[in-house]
C-alpha cells in the first residue's frame, strides 16, 4: 500500500474512500455524463428561444 499519510489508519481510510469513489464512478459515471449532456442540450435550446437582447443582458 502506498503511503499518503503518516498515520496508518489515515492511509487505510483514504484507500477505502478512493476505492468507494472509483466504484461509484464506474457504476454511475455514464448515467451522470448522459444527464449532464441532456441538461446542456436543454439549456442550449432554451437560449435559442430567447430574444438576442435578453441573452446579452443576462451575460452582462
C-alpha positions as a printed Julia matrix, in Angstrom:
60×3 Matrix{Float64}:
   0.0    0.0     0.0
   1.28   3.45   -0.92
   1.9    5.93    1.88
  -0.23   9.07    1.67
  -0.36   9.99    5.35
   1.97   9.34    8.29
  -0.78   7.61   10.25
  -1.56   4.07    9.06
  -5.25   4.46    9.96
  -5.49   7.58    7.82
  -3.85   5.75    4.92
  -6.32   2.88    5.19
  -9.29   5.27    5.38
  -8.04   7.17    2.35
  -7.58   3.95    0.37
 -11.13   2.85    1.24
 -12.51   6.24    0.24
 -10.71   6.1    -3.11
 -11.98   2.56   -3.71
 -15.58   3.6    -2.98
 -15.34   6.69   -5.19
 -13.82   4.69   -8.05
 -16.57   2.11   -7.74
 -19.26   4.8    -7.84
 -17.68   6.37  -10.92
 -17.56   3.02  -12.68
 -21.14   2.19  -11.73
 -22.83   5.56  -12.3
 -20.38   7.55  -14.42
 -22.11   7.0   -17.77
 -25.51   7.93  -16.33
 -24.16  11.13  -14.81
 -22.45  12.15  -18.05
 -25.61  11.44  -20.06
 -27.72  13.55  -17.68
 -25.18  16.35  -17.93
 -25.25  16.23  -21.75
 -29.06  16.35  -21.72
 -29.08  19.28  -19.31
 -26.67  21.2   -21.54
 -28.83  20.45  -24.59
 -31.94  21.73  -22.8
 -30.1   24.84  -21.66
 -28.84  25.49  -25.21
 -32.35  25.0   -26.6
 -33.72  27.48  -24.06
 -31.11  30.04  -25.12
 -32.07  29.56  -28.78
 -35.67  30.51  -27.95
 -34.81  33.74  -26.13
 -34.51  37.05  -27.92
 -30.91  38.12  -28.52
 -31.24  41.22  -26.33
 -32.25  39.16  -23.27
 -29.25  36.86  -23.74
 -26.9   39.85  -23.88
 -28.47  41.37  -20.75
 -28.02  38.12  -18.82
 -24.38  37.89  -19.88
 -23.61  41.44  -18.69
